[in-house]
Amino acid sequence: MPPTMFNNLLDKVYSRIQKSDTILREAIPAKIKLQVTLSFLATGNSYRNLQQSFRVSKAAISKFVPEVCDAIYEHLQDFLQVPDSEDKWKNIEKGFNTRGSVDEENIDEGIITEGSWRTQSYSSFLPIANSRSNHSSQAARDLRDKYQEYFLNEGSVSWQEMMIY
């Protein structure tokens, strides 16, 4: 996201997400709240990871992320299309074929059915399997280099070099 777009969004949600300082503590700046929230939405990182990256407590993050999301939705609802009925949600759900893409568990019988992702080979990617070794650092580096090569060439996207500052 370009800095101008970030600043524009910050201007729209600032009054809703900025809190007042108190005698006991300074409020977390709205800019930091928006950065953390957008990072969470873009990467799916855990609150613990975000806590370490932005030096904001996990408890605070868990409180303000929903508030910031609500503020973003409030100001951008004319641009966001959200289904307003159960039938529309079901129609969207039909577009996702998740059978086999994740493990399934039958809670009543305690049976876990492994997903096909464990055995299928996807294009030229190396299978992720336990190498049965405690010395797998070279294999990990090789896998990382293969993914890096892919995502810097044919797997790249036009916006991957843009960052939030």
mmCIF file of the C-alpha atoms, coordinates in Angstrom:
data_MODEL
# 
_entry.id   MODEL 
# 
loop_
_atom_site.group_PDB 
_atom_site.id 
_atom_site.type_symbol 
_atom_site.label_atom_id 
_atom_site.label_alt_id 
_atom_site.label_comp_id 
_atom_site.label_asym_id 
_atom_site.label_entity_id 
_atom_site.label_seq_id 
_atom_site.pdbx_PDB_ins_code 
_atom_site.Cartn_x 
_atom_site.Cartn_y 
_atom_site.Cartn_z 
_atom_site.occupancy 
_atom_site.B_iso_or_equiv 
_atom_site.pdbx_formal_charge 
_atom_site.auth_seq_id 
_atom_site.auth_comp_id 
_atom_site.auth_asym_id 
_atom_site.auth_atom_id 
_atom_site.pdbx_PDB_model_num 
ATOM 1   C CA . MET A 1 1   ? 0.000   0.000   0.000   1.00 0.00 ? 1   MET A CA 1 
ATOM 2   C CA . PRO A 1 2   ? 1.512   3.332   -0.994  1.00 0.00 ? 2   PRO A CA 1 
ATOM 3   C CA . PRO A 1 3   ? 2.064   5.817   1.851   1.00 0.00 ? 3   PRO A CA 1 
ATOM 4   C CA . THR A 1 4   ? -0.475  8.257   0.372   1.00 0.00 ? 4   THR A CA 1 
ATOM 5   C CA . MET A 1 5   ? -3.188  5.589   0.389   1.00 0.00 ? 5   MET A CA 1 
ATOM 6   C CA . PHE A 1 6   ? -2.285  4.613   3.961   1.00 0.00 ? 6   PHE A CA 1 
ATOM 7   C CA . ASN A 1 7   ? -2.414  8.255   5.102   1.00 0.00 ? 7   ASN A CA 1 
ATOM 8   C CA . ASN A 1 8   ? -5.753  8.734   3.343   1.00 0.00 ? 8   ASN A CA 1 
ATOM 9   C CA . LEU A 1 9   ? -7.203  5.719   5.172   1.00 0.00 ? 9   LEU A CA 1 
ATOM 10  C CA . LEU A 1 10  ? -5.677  6.914   8.448   1.00 0.00 ? 10  LEU A CA 1 
ATOM 11  C CA . ASP A 1 11  ? -7.350  10.307  8.018   1.00 0.00 ? 11  ASP A CA 1 
ATOM 12  C CA . LYS A 1 12  ? -10.726 8.606   7.535   1.00 0.00 ? 12  LYS A CA 1 
ATOM 13  C CA . VAL A 1 13  ? -10.529 6.341   10.593  1.00 0.00 ? 13  VAL A CA 1 
ATOM 14  C CA . TYR A 1 14  ? -8.404  8.502   12.921  1.00 0.00 ? 14  TYR A CA 1 
ATOM 15  C CA . SER A 1 15  ? -11.213 10.001  14.996  1.00 0.00 ? 15  SER A CA 1 
ATOM 16  C CA . ARG A 1 16  ? -12.787 6.596   15.549  1.00 0.00 ? 16  ARG A CA 1 
ATOM 17  C CA . ILE A 1 17  ? -9.640  4.699   16.606  1.00 0.00 ? 17  ILE A CA 1 
ATOM 18  C CA . GLN A 1 18  ? -7.552  7.309   18.446  1.00 0.00 ? 18  GLN A CA 1 
ATOM 19  C CA . LYS A 1 19  ? -8.027  7.243   22.210  1.00 0.00 ? 19  LYS A CA 1 
ATOM 20  C CA . SER A 1 20  ? -7.030  9.855   24.799  1.00 0.00 ? 20  SER A CA 1 
ATOM 21  C CA . ASP A 1 21  ? -3.938  9.705   26.972  1.00 0.00 ? 21  ASP A CA 1 
ATOM 22  C CA . THR A 1 22  ? -4.514  9.166   30.671  1.00 0.00 ? 22  THR A CA 1 
ATOM 23  C CA . ILE A 1 23  ? -2.468  9.931   33.756  1.00 0.00 ? 23  ILE A CA 1 
ATOM 24  C CA . LEU A 1 24  ? -1.371  6.294   33.894  1.00 0.00 ? 24  LEU A CA 1 
ATOM 25  C CA . ARG A 1 25  ? -0.431  5.685   30.258  1.00 0.00 ? 25  ARG A CA 1 
ATOM 26  C CA . GLU A 1 26  ? -0.165  7.148   26.804  1.00 0.00 ? 26  GLU A CA 1 
ATOM 27  C CA . ALA A 1 27  ? -2.672  5.917   24.258  1.00 0.00 ? 27  ALA A CA 1 
ATOM 28  C CA . ILE A 1 28  ? -1.461  3.774   21.372  1.00 0.00 ? 28  ILE A CA 1 
ATOM 29  C CA . PRO A 1 29  ? -1.248  6.062   18.329  1.00 0.00 ? 29  PRO A CA 1 
ATOM 30  C CA . ALA A 1 30  ? -3.890  5.545   15.647  1.00 0.00 ? 30  ALA A CA 1 
ATOM 31  C CA . LYS A 1 31  ? -1.127  5.114   13.068  1.00 0.00 ? 31  LYS A CA 1 
ATOM 32  C CA . ILE A 1 32  ? 0.303   2.124   14.951  1.00 0.00 ? 32  ILE A CA 1 
ATOM 33  C CA . LYS A 1 33  ? -3.171  0.614   15.382  1.00 0.00 ? 33  LYS A CA 1 
ATOM 34  C CA . LEU A 1 34  ? -3.833  0.880   11.658  1.00 0.00 ? 34  LEU A CA 1 
ATOM 35  C CA . GLN A 1 35  ? -0.396  -0.537  10.773  1.00 0.00 ? 35  GLN A CA 1 
ATOM 36  C CA . VAL A 1 36  ? -0.880  -3.520  13.080  1.00 0.00 ? 36  VAL A CA 1 
ATOM 37  C CA . THR A 1 37  ? -4.398  -4.177  11.793  1.00 0.00 ? 37  THR A CA 1 
ATOM 38  C CA . LEU A 1 38  ? -3.434  -3.980  8.124   1.00 0.00 ? 38  LEU A CA 1 
ATOM 39  C CA . SER A 1 39  ? -0.448  -6.212  8.794   1.00 0.00 ? 39  SER A CA 1 
ATOM 40  C CA . PHE A 1 40  ? -2.741  -8.712  10.524  1.00 0.00 ? 40  PHE A CA 1 
ATOM 41  C CA . LEU A 1 41  ? -5.228  -8.662  7.647   1.00 0.00 ? 41  LEU A CA 1 
ATOM 42  C CA . ALA A 1 42  ? -2.538  -8.937  4.978   1.00 0.00 ? 42  ALA A CA 1 
ATOM 43  C CA . THR A 1 43  ? -0.381  -11.628 6.564   1.00 0.00 ? 43  THR A CA 1 
ATOM 44  C CA . GLY A 1 44  ? -2.585  -13.453 9.035   1.00 0.00 ? 44  GLY A CA 1 
ATOM 45  C CA . ASN A 1 45  ? 0.246   -13.294 11.557  1.00 0.00 ? 45  ASN A CA 1 
ATOM 46  C CA . SER A 1 46  ? -0.630  -14.237 15.117  1.00 0.00 ? 46  SER A CA 1 
ATOM 47  C CA . TYR A 1 47  ? -1.108  -11.554 17.731  1.00 0.00 ? 47  TYR A CA 1 
ATOM 48  C CA . ARG A 1 48  ? 2.063   -12.813 19.407  1.00 0.00 ? 48  ARG A CA 1 
ATOM 49  C CA . ASN A 1 49  ? 4.053   -12.244 16.216  1.00 0.00 ? 49  ASN A CA 1 
ATOM 50  C CA . LEU A 1 50  ? 2.520   -8.793  15.791  1.00 0.00 ? 50  LEU A CA 1 
ATOM 51  C CA . GLN A 1 51  ? 3.327   -8.036  19.432  1.00 0.00 ? 51  GLN A CA 1 
ATOM 52  C CA . GLN A 1 52  ? 6.988   -8.704  18.759  1.00 0.00 ? 52  GLN A CA 1 
ATOM 53  C CA . SER A 1 53  ? 7.035   -6.843  15.447  1.00 0.00 ? 53  SER A CA 1 
ATOM 54  C CA . PHE A 1 54  ? 5.268   -3.682  16.624  1.00 0.00 ? 54  PHE A CA 1 
ATOM 55  C CA . ARG A 1 55  ? 6.097   -3.766  20.357  1.00 0.00 ? 55  ARG A CA 1 
ATOM 56  C CA . VAL A 1 56  ? 2.424   -3.552  21.346  1.00 0.00 ? 56  VAL A CA 1 
ATOM 57  C CA . SER A 1 57  ? 0.919   -5.964  23.884  1.00 0.00 ? 57  SER A CA 1 
ATOM 58  C CA . LYS A 1 58  ? -1.085  -8.936  22.645  1.00 0.00 ? 58  LYS A CA 1 
ATOM 59  C CA . ALA A 1 59  ? -3.980  -7.908  24.899  1.00 0.00 ? 59  ALA A CA 1 
ATOM 60  C CA . ALA A 1 60  ? -4.083  -4.440  23.338  1.00 0.00 ? 60  ALA A CA 1 
ATOM 61  C CA . ILE A 1 61  ? -3.885  -5.873  19.821  1.00 0.00 ? 61  ILE A CA 1 
ATOM 62  C CA . SER A 1 62  ? -6.764  -8.255  20.501  1.00 0.00 ? 62  SER A CA 1 
ATOM 63  C CA . LYS A 1 63  ? -8.839  -5.305  21.662  1.00 0.00 ? 63  LYS A CA 1 
ATOM 64  C CA . PHE A 1 64  ? -8.119  -2.743  18.947  1.00 0.00 ? 64  PHE A CA 1 
ATOM 65  C CA . VAL A 1 65  ? -7.950  -4.942  15.808  1.00 0.00 ? 65  VAL A CA 1 
ATOM 66  C CA . PRO A 1 66  ? -11.751 -5.493  15.771  1.00 0.00 ? 66  PRO A CA 1 
ATOM 67  C CA . GLU A 1 67  ? -12.311 -1.788  16.504  1.00 0.00 ? 67  GLU A CA 1 
ATOM 68  C CA . VAL A 1 68  ? -10.055 -0.741  13.623  1.00 0.00 ? 68  VAL A CA 1 
ATOM 69  C CA . CYS A 1 69  ? -11.714 -3.263  11.293  1.00 0.00 ? 69  CYS A CA 1 
ATOM 70  C CA . ASP A 1 70  ? -15.118 -1.814  12.206  1.00 0.00 ? 70  ASP A CA 1 
ATOM 71  C CA . ALA A 1 71  ? -13.839 1.701   11.538  1.00 0.00 ? 71  ALA A CA 1 
ATOM 72  C CA . ILE A 1 72  ? -12.386 0.680   8.168   1.00 0.00 ? 72  ILE A CA 1 
ATOM 73  C CA . TYR A 1 73  ? -15.647 -0.993  7.198   1.00 0.00 ? 73  TYR A CA 1 
ATOM 74  C CA . GLU A 1 74  ? -17.681 2.010   8.347   1.00 0.00 ? 74  GLU A CA 1 
ATOM 75  C CA . HIS A 1 75  ? -15.707 4.378   6.127   1.00 0.00 ? 75  HIS A CA 1 
ATOM 76  C CA . LEU A 1 76  ? -15.289 2.054   3.150   1.00 0.00 ? 76  LEU A CA 1 
ATOM 77  C CA . GLN A 1 77  ? -18.641 0.285   3.136   1.00 0.00 ? 77  GLN A CA 1 
ATOM 78  C CA . ASP A 1 78  ? -19.589 1.960   -0.147  1.00 0.00 ? 78  ASP A CA 1 
ATOM 79  C CA . PHE A 1 79  ? -16.597 0.202   -1.718  1.00 0.00 ? 79  PHE A CA 1 
ATOM 80  C CA . LEU A 1 80  ? -16.917 -3.164  0.057   1.00 0.00 ? 80  LEU A CA 1 
ATOM 81  C CA . GLN A 1 81  ? -19.510 -5.685  -0.980  1.00 0.00 ? 81  GLN A CA 1 
ATOM 82  C CA . VAL A 1 82  ? -20.647 -7.966  1.837   1.00 0.00 ? 82  VAL A CA 1 
ATOM 83  C CA . PRO A 1 83  ? -23.421 -10.548 1.319   1.00 0.00 ? 83  PRO A CA 1 
ATOM 84  C CA . ASP A 1 84  ? -26.581 -9.591  3.160   1.00 0.00 ? 84  ASP A CA 1 
ATOM 85  C CA . SER A 1 85  ? -28.322 -12.965 3.233   1.00 0.00 ? 85  SER A CA 1 
ATOM 86  C CA . GLU A 1 86  ? -27.513 -16.553 4.103   1.00 0.00 ? 86  GLU A CA 1 
ATOM 87  C CA . ASP A 1 87  ? -28.204 -17.651 0.527   1.00 0.00 ? 87  ASP A CA 1 
ATOM 88  C CA . LYS A 1 88  ? -25.567 -15.261 -0.819  1.00 0.00 ? 88  LYS A CA 1 
ATOM 89  C CA . TRP A 1 89  ? -23.032 -16.571 1.720   1.00 0.00 ? 89  TRP A CA 1 
ATOM 90  C CA . LYS A 1 90  ? -23.880 -20.171 0.695   1.00 0.00 ? 90  LYS A CA 1 
ATOM 91  C CA . ASN A 1 91  ? -23.346 -19.233 -2.951  1.00 0.00 ? 91  ASN A CA 1 
ATOM 92  C CA . ILE A 1 92  ? -19.897 -17.872 -2.140  1.00 0.00 ? 92  ILE A CA 1 
ATOM 93  C CA . GLU A 1 93  ? -19.133 -20.970 -0.101  1.00 0.00 ? 93  GLU A CA 1 
ATOM 94  C CA . LYS A 1 94  ? -19.831 -23.160 -3.149  1.00 0.00 ? 94  LYS A CA 1 
ATOM 95  C CA . GLY A 1 95  ? -16.928 -21.431 -4.913  1.00 0.00 ? 95  GLY A CA 1 
ATOM 96  C CA . PHE A 1 96  ? -14.453 -22.906 -2.442  1.00 0.00 ? 96  PHE A CA 1 
ATOM 97  C CA . ASN A 1 97  ? -13.639 -26.569 -2.844  1.00 0.00 ? 97  ASN A CA 1 
ATOM 98  C CA . THR A 1 98  ? -12.045 -27.332 0.497   1.00 0.00 ? 98  THR A CA 1 
ATOM 99  C CA . ARG A 1 99  ? -12.686 -31.091 0.517   1.00 0.00 ? 99  ARG A CA 1 
ATOM 100 C CA . GLY A 1 100 ? -9.261  -32.649 0.971   1.00 0.00 ? 100 GLY A CA 1 
ATOM 101 C CA . SER A 1 101 ? -7.413  -29.367 1.368   1.00 0.00 ? 101 SER A CA 1 
ATOM 102 C CA . VAL A 1 102 ? -7.457  -29.662 5.152   1.00 0.00 ? 102 VAL A CA 1 
ATOM 103 C CA . ASP A 1 103 ? -7.596  -32.533 7.615   1.00 0.00 ? 103 ASP A CA 1 
ATOM 104 C CA . GLU A 1 104 ? -11.101 -33.350 8.827   1.00 0.00 ? 104 GLU A CA 1 
ATOM 105 C CA . GLU A 1 105 ? -12.036 -34.621 12.273  1.00 0.00 ? 105 GLU A CA 1 
ATOM 106 C CA . ASN A 1 106 ? -15.188 -36.433 13.248  1.00 0.00 ? 106 ASN A CA 1 
ATOM 107 C CA . ILE A 1 107 ? -15.530 -35.285 16.839  1.00 0.00 ? 107 ILE A CA 1 
ATOM 108 C CA . ASP A 1 108 ? -18.161 -37.878 17.772  1.00 0.00 ? 108 ASP A CA 1 
ATOM 109 C CA . GLU A 1 109 ? -16.081 -40.858 16.617  1.00 0.00 ? 109 GLU A CA 1 
ATOM 110 C CA . GLY A 1 110 ? -12.646 -39.330 17.186  1.00 0.00 ? 110 GLY A CA 1 
ATOM 111 C CA . ILE A 1 111 ? -11.544 -40.140 13.631  1.00 0.00 ? 111 ILE A CA 1 
ATOM 112 C CA . ILE A 1 112 ? -9.182  -37.863 11.731  1.00 0.00 ? 112 ILE A CA 1 
ATOM 113 C CA . THR A 1 113 ? -9.265  -38.076 7.949   1.00 0.00 ? 113 THR A CA 1 
ATOM 114 C CA . GLU A 1 114 ? -6.045  -36.765 6.480   1.00 0.00 ? 114 GLU A CA 1 
ATOM 115 C CA . GLY A 1 115 ? -6.406  -34.276 3.667   1.00 0.00 ? 115 GLY A CA 1 
ATOM 116 C CA . SER A 1 116 ? -5.078  -34.971 0.189   1.00 0.00 ? 116 SER A CA 1 
ATOM 117 C CA . TRP A 1 117 ? -2.669  -32.051 0.592   1.00 0.00 ? 117 TRP A CA 1 
ATOM 118 C CA . ARG A 1 118 ? -0.389  -34.428 2.508   1.00 0.00 ? 118 ARG A CA 1 
ATOM 119 C CA . THR A 1 119 ? 0.272   -36.617 -0.521  1.00 0.00 ? 119 THR A CA 1 
ATOM 120 C CA . GLN A 1 120 ? -0.435  -34.510 -3.609  1.00 0.00 ? 120 GLN A CA 1 
ATOM 121 C CA . SER A 1 121 ? 2.397   -32.855 -5.468  1.00 0.00 ? 121 SER A CA 1 
ATOM 122 C CA . TYR A 1 122 ? 1.623   -29.298 -6.505  1.00 0.00 ? 122 TYR A CA 1 
ATOM 123 C CA . SER A 1 123 ? 3.423   -28.197 -9.675  1.00 0.00 ? 123 SER A CA 1 
ATOM 124 C CA . SER A 1 124 ? 7.163   -27.903 -9.166  1.00 0.00 ? 124 SER A CA 1 
ATOM 125 C CA . PHE A 1 125 ? 7.124   -27.315 -5.427  1.00 0.00 ? 125 PHE A CA 1 
ATOM 126 C CA . LEU A 1 126 ? 9.001   -29.733 -3.240  1.00 0.00 ? 126 LEU A CA 1 
ATOM 127 C CA . PRO A 1 127 ? 6.831   -31.813 -0.919  1.00 0.00 ? 127 PRO A CA 1 
ATOM 128 C CA . ILE A 1 128 ? 7.016   -30.734 2.691   1.00 0.00 ? 128 ILE A CA 1 
ATOM 129 C CA . ALA A 1 129 ? 7.797   -33.925 4.549   1.00 0.00 ? 129 ALA A CA 1 
ATOM 130 C CA . ASN A 1 130 ? 9.575   -34.861 7.725   1.00 0.00 ? 130 ASN A CA 1 
ATOM 131 C CA . SER A 1 131 ? 13.133  -35.699 6.735   1.00 0.00 ? 131 SER A CA 1 
ATOM 132 C CA . ARG A 1 132 ? 13.561  -37.806 9.890   1.00 0.00 ? 132 ARG A CA 1 
ATOM 133 C CA . SER A 1 133 ? 16.675  -35.844 10.699  1.00 0.00 ? 133 SER A CA 1 
ATOM 134 C CA . ASN A 1 134 ? 17.702  -33.270 13.213  1.00 0.00 ? 134 ASN A CA 1 
ATOM 135 C CA . HIS A 1 135 ? 20.117  -31.913 10.629  1.00 0.00 ? 135 HIS A CA 1 
ATOM 136 C CA . SER A 1 136 ? 17.641  -30.608 8.094   1.00 0.00 ? 136 SER A CA 1 
ATOM 137 C CA . SER A 1 137 ? 18.937  -27.051 7.902   1.00 0.00 ? 137 SER A CA 1 
ATOM 138 C CA . GLN A 1 138 ? 20.427  -27.563 4.413   1.00 0.00 ? 138 GLN A CA 1 
ATOM 139 C CA . ALA A 1 139 ? 17.152  -29.029 3.142   1.00 0.00 ? 139 ALA A CA 1 
ATOM 140 C CA . ALA A 1 140 ? 15.296  -26.065 4.659   1.00 0.00 ? 140 ALA A CA 1 
ATOM 141 C CA . ARG A 1 141 ? 17.665  -23.603 2.980   1.00 0.00 ? 141 ARG A CA 1 
ATOM 142 C CA . ASP A 1 142 ? 17.243  -25.392 -0.352  1.00 0.00 ? 142 ASP A CA 1 
ATOM 143 C CA . LEU A 1 143 ? 13.455  -25.251 -0.032  1.00 0.00 ? 143 LEU A CA 1 
ATOM 144 C CA . ARG A 1 144 ? 13.568  -21.568 0.944   1.00 0.00 ? 144 ARG A CA 1 
ATOM 145 C CA . ASP A 1 145 ? 15.792  -20.786 -2.061  1.00 0.00 ? 145 ASP A CA 1 
ATOM 146 C CA . LYS A 1 146 ? 13.436  -22.651 -4.419  1.00 0.00 ? 146 LYS A CA 1 
ATOM 147 C CA . TYR A 1 147 ? 10.423  -20.691 -3.122  1.00 0.00 ? 147 TYR A CA 1 
ATOM 148 C CA . GLN A 1 148 ? 12.363  -17.439 -3.265  1.00 0.00 ? 148 GLN A CA 1 
ATOM 149 C CA . GLU A 1 149 ? 13.287  -18.067 -6.898  1.00 0.00 ? 149 GLU A CA 1 
ATOM 150 C CA . TYR A 1 150 ? 9.662   -18.821 -7.751  1.00 0.00 ? 150 TYR A CA 1 
ATOM 151 C CA . PHE A 1 151 ? 8.176   -15.784 -5.991  1.00 0.00 ? 151 PHE A CA 1 
ATOM 152 C CA . LEU A 1 152 ? 10.770  -13.435 -7.471  1.00 0.00 ? 152 LEU A CA 1 
ATOM 153 C CA . ASN A 1 153 ? 10.075  -14.654 -11.017 1.00 0.00 ? 153 ASN A CA 1 
ATOM 154 C CA . GLU A 1 154 ? 6.958   -16.372 -12.387 1.00 0.00 ? 154 GLU A CA 1 
ATOM 155 C CA . GLY A 1 155 ? 5.131   -16.298 -9.028  1.00 0.00 ? 155 GLY A CA 1 
ATOM 156 C CA . SER A 1 156 ? 5.631   -12.584 -8.430  1.00 0.00 ? 156 SER A CA 1 
ATOM 157 C CA . VAL A 1 157 ? 2.816   -10.061 -8.217  1.00 0.00 ? 157 VAL A CA 1 
ATOM 158 C CA . SER A 1 158 ? 2.941   -6.411  -9.174  1.00 0.00 ? 158 SER A CA 1 
ATOM 159 C CA . TRP A 1 159 ? 2.377   -5.092  -5.643  1.00 0.00 ? 159 TRP A CA 1 
ATOM 160 C CA . GLN A 1 160 ? 4.807   -7.300  -3.685  1.00 0.00 ? 160 GLN A CA 1 
ATOM 161 C CA . GLU A 1 161 ? 7.488   -4.625  -3.449  1.00 0.00 ? 161 GLU A CA 1 
ATOM 162 C CA . MET A 1 162 ? 5.162   -2.074  -1.819  1.00 0.00 ? 162 MET A CA 1 
ATOM 163 C CA . MET A 1 163 ? 5.325   -1.775  1.957   1.00 0.00 ? 163 MET A CA 1 
ATOM 164 C CA . ILE A 1 164 ? 3.594   0.186   4.695   1.00 0.00 ? 164 ILE A CA 1 
ATOM 165 C CA . TYR A 1 165 ? 5.908   2.687   6.360   1.00 0.00 ? 165 TYR A CA 1 
# 
